[in-house]
Amino acid sequence: QKVGIRVNPGVGSGGFSSSTTGFSKTNVGGPSSSFGIWHEYLTDGTVPAIVEKYGLEPERIHTHIGSGSDPVIWQSVARKSLSFCELWDTVTALNLGGGYKVGRNPDEKTTDLGEIGAPVKDAFEEFAKEHGRELTLEIEPGTYLVANAGALVSKIQDKVSTKSPTVDDGHIYLKMDAGMTDVLRPSLYGAIHPITILPASGKSEDVGTSTESVVVVGHCCESGDLMTPKPGEPESLDERVLRTATIGDVAVMDGSGAYCAGMSTKNYNSFPEAPEVLVDLEGGVHLIRKRQALKQIYENECDVPSGVF
């Protein structure tokens, strides 16, 4: 039986945490992560014994450490992962996972694949020379490729102020007609997405120059439906300076490609799944997912048999 073995290499790199061993929702390596078999179980003979006992044939080693951008960590984990490939001469591929950091905002650093990749290439060549076999390098760069290729387009459906002479910590809230049902990253990770306010008229001459400091929230009856948290702190409100908005204006949340739609809280509060539109290289617009019909939300529900209650 051919198998792949997911290994926790002992360190991670991700999100807003600088720690390689502490807990972070986007750090998926190290002692604070449940993903993969702890690396010491490979080197102390535990996993090799299981492989031998059940007649398994490892053909792939897989590590994935998170969505950080520190090249030193990536390179060290790549070399450590290669050491796991030495345990079985049946291993033909090393999957180093994905999570390559994408800078959605001007102050965020995007992973330099060249900086990370060159030493890793050298390490693979050294492995081949030393062990007489070449390994296939596998990566999972989905987010890196398409995160900034998608945007959530919504309308401002309400504007609320809790500011008053008697309140010190009031805010102006912009309420979108979308939210965690479409993009969950801010609520889940405290992720920061660029937001642009555009006029409802659609005319560039109507784009104003005045700005205001606001908190942007979603349409769910849920305190966690927050689009402008503090960086890395999904429980904390943060204000964002945006163009002054009125009800009916358009709010565009960029960096919403990759897994944003897939991980959303679909159908929470019975909101239907939003439609998706593809804009081609010539500017043509194509509907690639229809708006979900209300009936589709509950069509799999079954009647409770009589006499249950």
C-alpha positions in Angstrom: 0.0 0.0 0.0 1.5 3.3 -1.1 1.1 6.2 1.3 2.1 9.8 1.8 3.2 11.0 5.3 2.3 14.4 6.5 5.0 15.6 9.0 4.9 18.4 11.5 8.6 19.6 11.2 8.6 21.3 14.6 8.3 24.9 13.5 5.8 27.1 11.7 5.5 30.4 10.0 2.3 32.3 9.6 0.1 35.3 9.9 0.7 38.0 12.4 2.7 35.9 14.8 6.5 36.2 14.7 6.9 33.0 16.8 7.8 29.7 15.0 6.4 27.6 17.8 3.6 29.6 19.4 -0.1 29.3 18.4 -1.4 31.3 15.4 -4.4 30.5 13.3 -2.2 30.7 10.2 0.8 28.9 11.7 0.4 25.2 10.9 3.7 23.8 12.2 5.3 23.5 15.6 4.1 22.2 19.0 1.0 24.5 18.9 -0.3 22.9 15.6 -2.2 19.6 15.3 -1.3 19.1 11.6 0.9 16.2 10.7 2.8 13.6 12.6 5.3 15.1 15.1 8.8 14.9 13.5 10.4 13.1 16.4 8.1 10.1 15.8 9.9 9.6 12.5 13.4 9.9 13.8 12.9 7.8 16.9 11.7 4.8 14.9 8.0 4.9 15.7 6.7 5.7 12.3 9.3 3.4 10.5 8.1 0.6 12.7 4.5 1.2 11.8 5.4 1.3 8.1 7.3 -2.0 8.4 4.5 -3.7 10.4 1.8 -3.0 7.9 3.8 -3.3 4.8 3.4 0.3 3.7 5.4 2.0 1.0 5.9 5.7 1.6 6.1 7.5 -1.7 5.7 11.1 -0.6 6.7 13.3 2.4 4.5 16.3 3.0 5.2 19.4 5.2 3.3 22.7 5.4 4.1 25.4 7.9 1.8 28.3 7.3 1.4 31.5 5.4 4.5 33.4 6.6 7.2 34.9 4.4 10.4 34.4 6.2 12.8 32.7 3.7 15.1 31.4 6.4 12.4 29.4 8.0 11.2 28.0 4.6 14.7 27.0 3.6 15.4 25.3 7.0 12.2 23.4 6.9 12.9 22.3 3.3 16.2 20.8 4.3 14.7 19.1 7.4 11.9 17.7 5.2 14.5 16.2 2.9 16.0 14.4 5.8 12.7 12.6 6.3 12.9 11.5 2.7 16.2 9.7 3.6 14.3 7.2 5.8 12.7 5.4 2.9 14.2 4.8 -0.5 10.7 4.4 -1.9 10.0 8.2 -1.5 9.9 9.9 -4.9 8.3 13.2 -4.0 8.6 15.9 -1.4 5.6 18.2 -1.0 6.5 21.5 0.8 2.9 22.7 0.8 1.7 26.2 0.1 0.9 29.2 2.2 3.2 31.6 0.4 2.4 34.9 1.9 0.5 37.3 -0.4 0.7 41.0 0.3 -2.8 42.3 0.0 -1.9 45.7 1.4 0.9 48.1 0.6 2.7 47.4 4.0 2.5 43.6 3.6 5.4 41.7 2.2 4.8 39.1 -0.6 6.9 35.9 -0.5 9.8 36.1 -2.9 9.7 32.7 -4.5 13.2 33.2 -6.1 14.7 34.0 -2.7 13.1 30.9 -1.1 13.5 28.6 -4.1 17.1 29.0 -5.1 18.6 27.4 -1.9 15.8 24.7 -1.9 16.8 23.8 -5.5 20.4 23.4 -4.3 19.3 21.2 -1.5 17.3 18.9 -3.8 20.4 18.6 -6.1 22.6 17.8 -3.1 20.1 15.1 -2.0 20.1 13.5 -5.5 23.9 13.5 -5.6 24.2 12.0 -2.1 21.5 9.4 -2.4 21.5 8.6 -6.1 17.8 9.4 -6.7 16.0 12.6 -7.7 12.9 13.7 -5.9 10.0 15.5 -7.4 9.3 18.9 -5.7 5.6 19.6 -5.2 4.2 22.9 -4.0 0.6 24.2 -3.5 0.7 27.9 -4.5 -3.1 28.4 -5.0 -3.5 31.5 -2.8 -0.2 33.0 -4.1 -1.6 32.8 -7.6 -5.1 34.0 -7.2 -5.6 35.8 -3.9 -5.4 39.2 -5.5 -7.3 38.1 -8.6 -10.7 38.3 -6.8 -12.7 41.1 -5.2 -15.9 41.2 -3.2 -18.3 43.9 -4.6 -21.0 45.0 -2.3 -23.2 48.0 -1.5 -23.4 50.1 1.6 -26.9 49.3 2.9 -26.8 51.3 6.1 -24.7 53.8 8.0 -24.8 54.0 11.8 -23.2 56.3 14.3 -22.7 55.7 18.0 -20.8 58.9 18.4 -22.1 61.5 20.8 -20.8 64.1 23.3 -21.3 61.7 26.1 -19.6 58.7 24.5 -15.8 58.5 24.1 -15.5 55.3 22.1 -18.3 55.7 19.6 -17.8 54.9 15.9 -19.3 55.4 12.5 -20.3 52.0 11.0 -20.7 51.2 7.3 -22.9 48.1 6.8 -22.3 46.1 3.7 -24.8 43.9 2.0 -22.2 41.1 2.2 -19.9 39.9 5.0 -18.6 36.8 6.6 -21.0 34.8 4.4 -18.6 35.8 1.5 -15.2 36.6 3.1 -14.5 35.1 6.5 -10.8 36.0 6.8 -11.2 39.2 8.8 -13.5 37.5 11.3 -11.4 34.4 11.6 -7.9 35.6 11.5 -8.0 39.4 11.9 -6.9 39.6 8.3 -6.8 43.0 6.7 -8.3 43.5 3.2 -8.2 46.7 1.2 -11.6 48.4 0.9 -12.5 51.0 -1.6 -15.7 53.1 -1.6 -17.0 54.1 -5.0 -20.0 56.2 -5.9 -23.4 54.5 -6.6 -23.6 56.4 -9.8 -20.7 54.5 -11.3 -19.2 57.8 -12.6 -15.6 58.6 -11.9 -16.4 62.3 -11.7 -18.5 61.5 -8.6 -15.6 60.0 -6.7 -15.2 62.4 -3.9 -12.1 63.5 -2.0 -13.5 63.7 1.5 -12.7 60.9 3.9 -13.9 59.6 7.2 -12.8 57.1 9.8 -15.2 54.2 9.9 -15.7 50.6 11.1 -16.9 48.3 8.3 -19.2 45.5 9.2 -21.1 42.8 7.3 -24.8 42.1 7.0 -25.1 39.2 9.5 -26.8 39.5 12.9 -23.5 38.4 14.4 -21.0 40.5 16.3 -18.1 38.7 14.6 -19.1 39.9 11.2 -16.4 42.5 11.2 -14.5 43.6 8.1 -12.1 46.0 9.7 -10.6 44.2 12.8 -7.2 45.2 14.3 -4.4 43.3 12.5 -4.4 39.8 13.8 -7.0 40.6 16.4 -10.5 39.4 15.1 -12.1 40.3 18.5 -11.1 44.0 18.3 -12.7 46.8 16.2 -10.5 49.0 14.1 -11.3 52.1 12.2 -10.3 52.6 8.6 -10.0 55.9 6.8 -12.1 55.6 3.6 -13.9 57.9 1.2 -17.0 59.3 2.8 -19.8 56.9 1.9 -23.5 57.3 1.6 -26.1 54.5 1.5 -26.1 52.9 -1.9 -22.4 53.4 -2.6 -20.3 50.5 -3.6 -17.7 48.9 -1.4 -15.0 46.8 -3.0 -13.0 44.5 -0.9 -9.9 43.4 -2.7 -7.7 40.3 -2.1 -10.8 38.1 -2.0 -9.6 35.4 -4.4 -8.2 32.0 -3.4 -10.3 30.3 -0.7 -12.4 33.3 0.5 -15.7 32.0 -1.1 -14.9 28.4 -0.2 -14.3 29.0 3.5 -17.2 31.5 4.0 -20.0 30.9 6.5 -22.3 30.0 3.6 -26.1 30.4 4.3 -25.6 31.9 7.8 -28.7 33.9 8.6 -30.2 32.3 5.5 -28.2 34.6 3.2 -27.9 32.9 -0.3 -24.6 32.2 -1.9 -23.5 35.2 -3.9 -23.0 35.0 -7.7 -19.5 35.0 -9.1 -18.4 36.9 -12.2 -15.3 36.4 -14.3 -13.7 39.3 -16.2 -11.6 38.1 -19.1 -8.5 39.7 -20.5 -10.5 41.7 -23.0 -12.8 43.1 -20.3 -15.7 40.7 -21.1 -17.9 39.7 -18.2 -19.0 36.1 -17.7 -21.3 34.7 -15.0 -19.5 31.6 -13.6 -21.8 31.0 -10.6 -25.4 31.9 -10.3 -26.9 33.5 -7.2 -28.2 30.7 -5.0 -32.0 30.5 -4.9 -33.6 30.6 -1.5 -35.1 27.1 -2.0 -31.6 25.7 -2.4 -30.7 26.7 1.1 -33.3 24.4 2.7 -34.0 21.8 -0.1 -32.0 19.1 1.7 -34.0 19.5 4.9 -36.4 16.6 5.7 -39.7 16.5 7.5 -39.6 15.3 11.1 -41.6 12.1 11.4 -44.9 12.4 13.1 -45.0 11.4 16.7 -41.4 12.5 17.4 -42.6 15.4 19.5 
